[in-house]
Amino acid sequence: MLPAANKLPLVFALLLFVPFISVVAPGVPKVGRLPSSSVGGRGSSHGWKDLVRDYFLNQGGRDYSNEGGQSNSTTPGLSSSSWTSHAAAGDGGGVQEDHVALHVSLGIGTPVVNITLVFDTTSDLLWTQCQPCLSCLPQAGDIIYDPTKSKTFTNLTNNAYNYTYSKEAFTSGYLATDTFTLGDATVSNFTFGCGTRNQGYYDNVAGVVGFGRGKVKYSFLNQLGLDRFSYCFSPSGSVVFLGESAALATNTTTTVASTPMVANAVLKSGYFVKLLAVTVGRATRVDVAAAHVIDSTSPVTFLDEATYAKVRTALVAQLAPALKEASAKASAGVGLDLCFDLAAAGGATATAAAAAVANVTVTLHFDGGDLVVFPVNYLAVDTESGLLCLMMKPSKGVPVLGNWVLMDTLVVYDLAKNVVSFQPLDCAALLAA
């Protein structure tokens, strides 16, 4: 728990797809925020095409029966089924997770060492790579944390862990405690995973901070005594709130869709919500009636194959003639299923193309309310190929509500009430308020 003087809520300010997330306590001036770096994967020079091909989930490769932690810890239950990406067919196999993920920068130890972590809503544990490493991954910018140099570090003896994300991605090491710094707040004796053998790809950052809803004692939210958090992601400026600050905005007339969280026996850490139907434009309604997990690390939204096929057909029909469908080969080249050729549309820019189809909304009908999203939330441009692509794909596995469709939407998680709320907002304006 945080000391009374530093009781949450804290405010995390961040940029979508930018490696750093600034951490700020209430009342701290903006100049006190940590610096952000350039857009793109941390330490990466890859373009959009590579990010899509390497990152987007190959749902057919998921093996849930073999996921989760295999722990020989005296504290059982430290497991994860967090989403990871498998390499696309033909890419040589293995994990090529060149993420377009959200990152948070925290401080650890005494003296403080800055570490940058992937922000993940589908897992619980906070872990970072630790020296000495038996098998560590490339880490750009921050130095790998060395617990022997921290005066406040304690190794929790006989607490080894193995935290599995997929067959090819995992972290293993031992549980420990140290002092963590979140903005101006200091958390003493915070339990975390000290990863000494790590495999996969995590954006060239130090590890992962899980905001999942798991009941394990050493989860991030449980250790901070939190049952509420929210975020609003946007390329123009984003924000994450913890504790009492995680509330719906009151200075707007936008419609709020609040829906119950749905339990899932396989991915217990995930936040599942029931999607009843999807309406394309004003006419085509496709029934779904399936629970989708909200995944902060996935730009793409995955629908079951039958639902996706109907949504795809409706979109192609309603986006034409303003947009011309690209070949299947061209779409597959960027790792997606449906793209449109901007050059074939008369060299239309992404902005002009979006304006031409502005009325083609996609409405997500949840159990409890509707969220209407516009083309900017379901289409994205690959500047290299000149393709405008649908940020949705078919899935044979668990359906996923990705972060692209939720851009400029305040997402509030209320664990006490077991409710997730969606409120369309200008994230940059919310951050500036």
Secondary structure as GFF3:
##gff-version 3
##sequence-region A 1 433
A	DSSP	three_ten_helix	4	6	.	.	.	ID=ss1
A	DSSP	beta_strand	11	14	.	.	.	ID=ss2
A	DSSP	beta_strand	21	24	.	.	.	ID=ss3
A	DSSP	three_ten_helix	30	32	.	.	.	ID=ss4
A	DSSP	alpha_helix	48	55	.	.	.	ID=ss5
A	DSSP	three_ten_helix	59	61	.	.	.	ID=ss6
A	DSSP	three_ten_helix	64	66	.	.	.	ID=ss7
A	DSSP	beta_strand	103	108	.	.	.	ID=ss8
A	DSSP	beta_strand	113	120	.	.	.	ID=ss9
A	DSSP	beta_strand	126	129	.	.	.	ID=ss10
A	DSSP	three_ten_helix	147	149	.	.	.	ID=ss11
A	DSSP	beta_strand	154	164	.	.	.	ID=ss12
A	DSSP	beta_strand	170	182	.	.	.	ID=ss13
A	DSSP	beta_strand	185	199	.	.	.	ID=ss14
A	DSSP	beta_strand	207	210	.	.	.	ID=ss15
A	DSSP	alpha_helix	220	224	.	.	.	ID=ss16
A	DSSP	beta_strand	228	232	.	.	.	ID=ss17
A	DSSP	beta_strand	238	242	.	.	.	ID=ss18
A	DSSP	three_ten_helix	243	245	.	.	.	ID=ss19
A	DSSP	beta_strand	257	262	.	.	.	ID=ss20
A	DSSP	beta_strand	272	280	.	.	.	ID=ss21
A	DSSP	beta_strand	284	294	.	.	.	ID=ss22
A	DSSP	beta_strand	301	304	.	.	.	ID=ss23
A	DSSP	alpha_helix	305	319	.	.	.	ID=ss24
A	DSSP	alpha_helix	328	333	.	.	.	ID=ss25
A	DSSP	beta_strand	339	341	.	.	.	ID=ss26
A	DSSP	three_ten_helix	343	345	.	.	.	ID=ss27
A	DSSP	alpha_helix	350	356	.	.	.	ID=ss28
A	DSSP	beta_strand	362	366	.	.	.	ID=ss29
A	DSSP	beta_strand	369	373	.	.	.	ID=ss30
A	DSSP	alpha_helix	375	378	.	.	.	ID=ss31
A	DSSP	beta_strand	379	382	.	.	.	ID=ss32
A	DSSP	beta_strand	387	390	.	.	.	ID=ss33
A	DSSP	beta_strand	392	395	.	.	.	ID=ss34
A	DSSP	beta_strand	400	401	.	.	.	ID=ss35
A	DSSP	beta_strand	409	414	.	.	.	ID=ss36
A	DSSP	beta_strand	419	424	.	.	.	ID=ss37
A	DSSP	alpha_helix	427	432	.	.	.	ID=ss38
###
